[in-house]
Amino acid sequence: MSKQTRPMLGDFYRGTETLASDPAEFLFRRVAQAEALAHLLHGEPGEAFRAKRDEIQDDVCWLLADLLGDCRLALDAVTVRAKTANIVPVRREVRA
């Protein structure tokens, strides 16, 4: 009987894509991470976060800011690659 290996949860989030190698995949991953974090900080789930020490709250907000900064860099890289390939990327409005 062959033993089938199951991917670990972290395998889905630890891609080898970097901003330089695949900016679109990098952007996708960072947006997903930022969105998941934002869901934990907002509304009813955010009550537990707001009960944490100020230092922890600051560090988590810093993490979210870094993730969104990565998103901006990746979006710029995707846009440059699209212009180089004569593809016009479609920017969609963000819904609240």
Secondary structure as GFF3:
##gff-version 3
##sequence-region A 1 96
A	DSSP	three_ten_helix	9	12	.	.	.	ID=ss1
A	DSSP	alpha_helix	23	41	.	.	.	ID=ss2
A	DSSP	alpha_helix	46	50	.	.	.	ID=ss3
A	DSSP	alpha_helix	54	84	.	.	.	ID=ss4
###
